[in-house]
Amino acid sequence: MPITQSAKKAIRGSLRKKAFNDRRMRAMKEIIKKIEKIAKTDKAEAKKMLNTAYQAIDKTAQKGVIKKNNAARKKSCLTRLVK
């Protein structure tokens, strides 16, 4: 347990950041799973949703939740899946 006031404040800040990061990560994962599911039946519909997935992945990488190459790999895999 934190003893000093600054350590307590740091924990509050890190929990807040974790909540934002978890929310962004969850949104990204949900859109990816949705595209993977739709791509099995309707490639055209999945292709339309690809843009929103790219936005979610780029935003996640931009905020530092995932690394740049991880984002590039996710986008590449989705593109191959849809084609």
Protein Blocks (a to p, Z undefined) as FASTA:
>chain_A
ZZblmlmmmmmmmmmmmmmmmmmmmmmmmmmmmmmmmmmmmmmlmmmmmmmmmmmmmmmm
mnomacfklmmmmmmmmmmmmZZ
